[in-house]
Amino acid sequence: MFILIVNVFGTLGYAEEEFWSSILKLAATVIFMIIALVLVCGGGPAGGRYEDYWGARLWYEPGAFANGFKGFCAVFVTAAFSFSGTELVGLAAAEARNPVKSLPGAIKQVFWRITLFYILGLFFVGLLISHDDPNLLGSGVSDSNTSPFVLVGKYAGLKGFDSFMNVIILVSVVSIGVSAVYGGSRTLTALAQQGYAPRCFAYIDRSGRPLYSVLAMLAFGPLAYINLNANGPTVFDWLLSLSGLAALFTWGSICLAHIRFRTAWNRQGRSLDEIPFKAIGGVYGSYLGLGLNVLVLIAQVKPPTSPCPLLTWVTQPHVGVPC
């Protein structure tokens, strides 16, 4: 219901919801990293796991990169699901009053947010929680205490911190849902306008809201109840893999489109000074991004040990659908 209400207000509702949820998530991430730094240095409460200097002991035992290079690349399918949505800044800018002015600043913020909060936050998680922890999600346990961010507070003996992180995770999940409906509806509308989707989805009301596309995205919401079934985790893995692969294909397509654009631009004798915004890495950054996306996809194709059930089925159809 909350996701529906936010999307009723269109871009304004999406921007307002993302503004406040981002502030909350940003504050929680900063708090977590400060606490994590203290715990790594051994400043945890007495009686907790991190009461003595913890350091990088988990890097050596049980060790980092447990499944080698292929395992490292395989994780990117799941990571792509978590990172997906960063490209939505382009869709939001398309409906902004002055995209030429607002887009560069928004893109730069996305880069620094990923660098500081995603990578640094996960670095601390890797220092404090072992990859073979029996309480982690995917180890046979499925409850509200399976997130590594929650487990850090639980193991440290910080009362209330695990509940606080669960609230932040809930807010993050709602934010992802809002972003997915917003981005998906705009994409579906654009496809309909170009003739690649049913024409009815091209409808936009006077307030600029693609109502039919929004309703089509919301219609898939009840799929969340699949997790209540006994085979819910298996279906969730399939949906997670499908979403992660879609993100990789999307990012690869964006990089390829940028490469093709710059090639056509140069062949027409146009100057780069005419482009209002230029990526920091230029076209070489797109080559690097496209290469990394292809590398991650290649690393998934060796069955049957791939953690991505969708790719395992594609490369081994005789195995059948696990769910």
C-alpha positions as CSV (number, residue, x, y, z in Angstrom):
1,M,0.0,0.0,0.0
2,F,2.8,2.4,0.9
3,I,4.5,1.8,-2.5
4,L,1.2,2.4,-4.3
5,I,0.7,5.7,-2.4
6,V,4.2,6.9,-3.2
7,N,3.8,6.2,-6.9
8,V,0.5,8.0,-7.0
9,F,2.4,11.2,-6.4
10,G,4.7,10.4,-9.4
11,T,8.2,11.8,-9.5
12,L,7.6,14.2,-6.5
13,G,6.5,11.3,-4.3
14,Y,9.4,9.1,-5.4
15,A,11.9,11.9,-4.8
16,E,10.5,12.8,-1.4
17,E,10.5,9.1,-0.3
18,E,14.0,8.5,-1.5
19,F,15.2,11.7,0.2
20,W,14.1,10.7,3.6
21,S,14.9,7.0,3.3
22,S,18.3,7.9,2.0
23,I,19.0,10.2,4.9
24,L,17.9,7.4,7.3
25,K,20.0,4.7,5.5
26,L,23.0,7.1,5.3
27,A,22.9,7.9,9.0
28,A,22.6,4.2,9.8
29,T,25.5,3.3,7.6
30,V,27.7,5.9,9.1
31,I,26.7,4.7,12.6
32,F,27.4,1.1,11.6
33,M,30.9,1.9,10.2
34,I,31.9,3.8,13.3
35,I,30.7,1.0,15.6
36,A,32.4,-1.6,13.3
37,L,35.7,0.3,13.4
38,V,35.5,0.3,17.2
39,L,34.7,-3.4,17.3
40,V,37.6,-4.3,14.9
41,C,39.9,-2.5,17.2
42,G,38.6,-4.5,20.2
43,G,36.4,-1.8,21.8
44,G,33.3,-4.0,22.1
45,P,31.4,-4.5,25.3
46,A,32.8,-7.0,27.9
47,G,31.6,-10.5,27.4
48,G,31.0,-9.9,23.6
49,R,32.9,-11.5,20.8
50,Y,34.8,-8.2,20.0
51,E,36.0,-7.3,23.5
52,D,39.6,-7.9,22.4
53,Y,41.4,-6.8,19.4
54,W,39.8,-8.5,16.4
55,G,41.6,-7.1,13.4
56,A,41.7,-9.1,10.1
57,R,41.8,-12.5,11.6
58,L,39.0,-13.7,9.4
59,W,41.1,-12.9,6.4
60,Y,43.4,-15.8,7.4
61,E,41.0,-18.1,9.1
62,P,38.7,-19.3,7.6
63,G,40.3,-17.2,4.9
64,A,39.2,-14.8,2.1
65,F,38.2,-15.8,-1.4
66,A,37.2,-19.3,-0.2
67,N,36.0,-20.4,-3.7
68,G,38.7,-18.8,-5.7
69,F,38.3,-16.5,-8.7
70,K,35.2,-18.1,-10.0
71,G,33.5,-17.8,-6.6
72,F,34.5,-14.2,-6.4
73,C,32.9,-13.5,-9.8
74,A,29.9,-15.6,-8.9
75,V,29.1,-13.4,-6.0
76,F,28.5,-10.5,-8.4
77,V,25.2,-12.0,-9.5
78,T,23.9,-11.5,-6.0
79,A,25.7,-8.2,-5.7
80,A,24.2,-6.9,-8.9
81,F,20.8,-7.3,-7.3
82,S,21.8,-5.2,-4.4
83,F,23.5,-2.5,-6.5
84,S,20.8,-2.4,-9.2
85,G,18.9,0.8,-9.2
86,T,21.9,3.1,-9.4
87,E,21.1,3.5,-13.1
88,L,17.6,5.0,-12.1
89,V,19.3,8.4,-11.7
90,G,19.0,8.7,-15.5
91,L,15.3,7.9,-15.5
92,A,14.7,10.4,-12.7
93,A,16.7,13.1,-14.5
94,A,14.6,12.7,-17.6
95,E,11.7,14.1,-15.7
96,A,13.6,16.8,-13.9
97,R,13.1,20.5,-14.8
98,N,16.8,21.0,-15.7
99,P,18.5,17.7,-16.3
100,V,21.6,19.3,-17.8
101,K,22.2,20.9,-14.4
102,S,21.0,18.2,-12.0
103,L,22.3,15.0,-13.8
104,P,26.1,15.6,-13.3
105,G,25.8,16.2,-9.5
106,A,23.4,13.2,-9.1
107,I,25.8,10.9,-10.9
108,K,28.8,12.0,-8.9
109,Q,26.9,11.4,-5.7
110,V,26.1,7.8,-6.8
111,F,29.7,7.1,-7.4
112,W,30.8,8.3,-3.9
113,R,27.9,6.6,-2.2
114,I,28.9,3.2,-3.7
115,T,32.6,3.8,-2.9
116,L,32.2,5.0,0.7
117,F,29.1,3.2,2.0
118,Y,28.7,0.0,0.0
119,I,32.3,-1.0,-0.4
120,L,33.6,0.3,3.0
121,G,30.5,-1.0,4.8
122,L,31.0,-4.5,3.3
123,F,34.7,-4.4,4.1
124,F,33.8,-4.1,7.8
125,V,31.2,-6.8,7.5
126,G,33.9,-9.1,6.0
127,L,36.2,-8.3,8.9
128,L,33.6,-9.1,11.6
129,I,31.5,-11.9,10.2
130,S,32.9,-15.1,8.8
131,H,31.6,-16.3,5.4
132,D,30.8,-19.7,6.9
133,D,28.9,-18.4,9.8
134,P,26.0,-20.9,10.5
135,N,23.5,-18.1,11.1
136,L,23.9,-16.3,7.8
137,L,21.2,-16.4,5.2
138,G,21.6,-19.4,2.9
139,S,23.0,-21.7,5.6
140,G,19.7,-23.2,6.4
141,V,18.5,-20.5,8.8
142,S,15.7,-18.1,7.8
143,D,14.7,-15.5,10.3
144,S,15.2,-11.8,11.1
145,N,18.7,-12.5,12.6
146,T,20.4,-13.7,9.4
147,S,21.7,-10.4,8.1
148,P,25.4,-9.8,8.8
149,F,24.7,-6.3,9.9
150,V,22.3,-7.7,12.5
151,L,24.7,-10.4,13.6
152,V,27.4,-7.9,14.3
153,G,25.3,-6.2,17.0
154,K,24.2,-9.6,18.3
155,Y,27.7,-11.0,18.6
156,A,29.1,-7.8,20.1
157,G,26.4,-7.7,22.8
158,L,25.0,-4.3,21.8
159,K,21.5,-4.4,23.1
160,G,19.0,-3.0,20.7
161,F,21.4,-2.6,17.8
162,D,20.2,-5.7,16.0
163,S,16.6,-4.4,16.2
164,F,17.7,-1.0,14.9
165,M,19.5,-2.6,11.9
166,N,16.4,-4.7,11.2
167,V,14.3,-1.5,11.0
168,I,16.9,0.0,8.6
169,I,16.7,-3.2,6.5
170,L,12.9,-2.9,6.3
171,V,13.2,0.7,5.2
172,S,15.7,-0.3,2.6
173,V,13.5,-3.1,1.3
174,V,10.5,-0.6,0.9
175,S,12.8,1.9,-0.8
176,I,13.9,-0.8,-3.3
177,G,10.2,-1.6,-4.0
178,V,9.4,2.0,-4.6
179,S,12.4,2.4,-6.9
180,A,11.6,-0.8,-8.8
181,V,8.0,0.3,-9.5
182,Y,9.1,3.8,-10.5
183,G,11.9,2.6,-12.8
184,G,10.0,-0.3,-14.2
185,S,6.9,1.7,-15.0
186,R,9.0,4.4,-16.8
187,T,10.9,1.7,-18.8
188,L,7.6,0.0,-19.8
189,T,6.1,3.3,-20.9
190,A,9.2,4.1,-23.0
191,L,9.0,0.6,-24.6
192,A,5.3,1.1,-25.4
193,Q,6.0,4.5,-27.0
194,Q,8.6,2.9,-29.2
195,G,6.3,0.1,-30.2
196,Y,8.0,-2.7,-28.2
197,A,5.2,-3.1,-25.6
198,P,1.4,-3.0,-25.8
199,R,0.2,0.5,-26.7
200,C,-1.9,0.9,-23.6
201,F,1.2,1.3,-21.5
202,A,2.1,4.4,-23.4
203,Y,-0.7,6.3,-21.6
204,I,0.5,9.2,-19.4
205,D,-2.0,11.3,-17.5
206,R,-2.0,15.1,-17.2
207,S,0.3,15.0,-14.1
208,G,2.9,13.0,-16.1
209,R,2.3,9.6,-14.4
210,P,2.2,6.4,-16.4
211,L,-0.7,5.0,-14.5
212,Y,-1.2,1.8,-16.5
213,S,2.5,0.9,-16.3
214,V,2.6,1.6,-12.6
215,L,-0.4,-0.8,-12.1
216,A,1.3,-3.4,-14.2
217,M,4.4,-3.2,-12.0
218,L,2.4,-3.4,-8.8
219,A,0.5,-6.5,-10.1
220,F,3.7,-8.5,-9.5
221,G,3.9,-7.5,-5.8
222,P,2.0,-10.6,-4.5
223,L,4.9,-12.7,-5.7
224,A,6.5,-11.8,-2.4
225,Y,4.1,-14.2,-0.7
226,I,5.9,-17.1,-2.5
227,N,8.4,-17.0,0.3
228,L,5.8,-18.3,2.7
229,N,5.8,-21.6,0.8
230,A,8.1,-24.5,1.8
231,N,9.9,-24.0,-1.5
232,G,10.0,-20.3,-1.1
233,P,13.8,-19.9,-0.7
234,T,14.3,-21.9,-3.9
235,V,12.0,-19.6,-5.8
236,F,13.6,-16.6,-4.2
237,D,17.0,-17.7,-5.4
238,W,15.6,-17.9,-8.9
239,L,14.1,-14.5,-8.8
240,L,17.3,-13.1,-7.2
241,S,19.4,-14.6,-9.9
242,L,17.1,-13.3,-12.6
243,S,17.2,-9.8,-11.2
244,G,21.0,-9.9,-10.9
245,L,21.5,-11.1,-14.4
246,A,19.1,-8.4,-15.7
247,A,21.1,-5.8,-13.9
248,L,24.3,-7.1,-15.5
249,F,22.8,-7.0,-19.0
250,T,21.4,-3.5,-18.3
251,W,24.8,-2.1,-17.2
252,G,26.5,-3.9,-20.1
253,S,24.0,-2.4,-22.5
254,I,24.5,1.1,-21.1
255,C,28.3,0.8,-21.5
256,L,27.9,-0.5,-25.1
257,A,25.5,2.3,-25.9
258,H,27.9,4.9,-24.6
259,I,30.7,3.3,-26.7
260,R,28.6,3.4,-29.8
261,F,27.5,6.9,-29.1
262,R,31.0,8.2,-28.7
263,T,32.1,6.4,-31.9
264,A,29.3,7.9,-33.9
265,W,30.0,11.3,-32.4
266,N,33.6,11.2,-33.5
267,R,32.8,10.0,-37.0
268,Q,30.6,13.0,-37.5
269,G,33.4,15.3,-36.6
270,R,31.8,16.6,-33.5
271,S,33.8,17.9,-30.5
272,L,33.6,16.6,-27.0
273,D,33.2,20.2,-25.8
274,E,29.6,20.0,-27.2
275,I,28.6,17.3,-24.7
276,P,27.2,18.9,-21.6
277,F,28.3,16.1,-19.3
278,K,31.3,13.7,-19.8
279,A,32.0,10.6,-17.7
280,I,35.2,10.7,-15.6
281,G,36.6,7.6,-17.3
282,G,35.4,8.6,-20.7
283,V,34.8,5.9,-23.3
284,Y,37.6,3.8,-21.7
285,G,35.5,3.5,-18.5
286,S,32.7,2.0,-20.6
287,Y,35.1,-0.5,-22.2
288,L,36.2,-1.5,-18.7
289,G,32.6,-1.7,-17.4
290,L,31.5,-3.8,-20.4
291,G,34.5,-6.1,-20.1
292,L,33.8,-6.7,-16.4
293,N,30.1,-7.5,-17.0
294,V,31.1,-10.0,-19.7
295,L,33.7,-11.5,-17.4
296,V,31.2,-12.0,-14.6
297,L,28.7,-13.6,-17.0
298,I,31.4,-16.0,-18.3
299,A,32.3,-17.0,-14.8
300,Q,28.8,-18.2,-14.2
301,V,28.6,-20.7,-17.1
302,K,30.4,-23.6,-15.6
303,P,27.6,-25.9,-14.2
304,P,26.5,-27.4,-11.9
305,T,28.3,-25.6,-9.1
306,S,27.1,-22.2,-10.2
307,P,25.3,-20.4,-7.3
308,C,22.9,-19.0,-9.9
309,P,20.2,-21.6,-10.5
310,L,18.9,-19.8,-13.6
311,L,22.3,-20.1,-15.4
312,T,22.6,-23.7,-14.2
313,W,19.3,-24.6,-15.9
314,V,20.2,-22.7,-19.0
315,T,23.5,-24.5,-19.4
316,Q,22.1,-27.8,-18.2
317,P,18.5,-28.1,-19.4
318,H,18.3,-31.7,-18.5
319,V,18.7,-30.9,-14.8
320,G,15.2,-29.4,-14.7
321,V,13.7,-26.6,-12.7
322,P,14.7,-27.0,-9.0
323,C,11.4,-25.6,-7.8
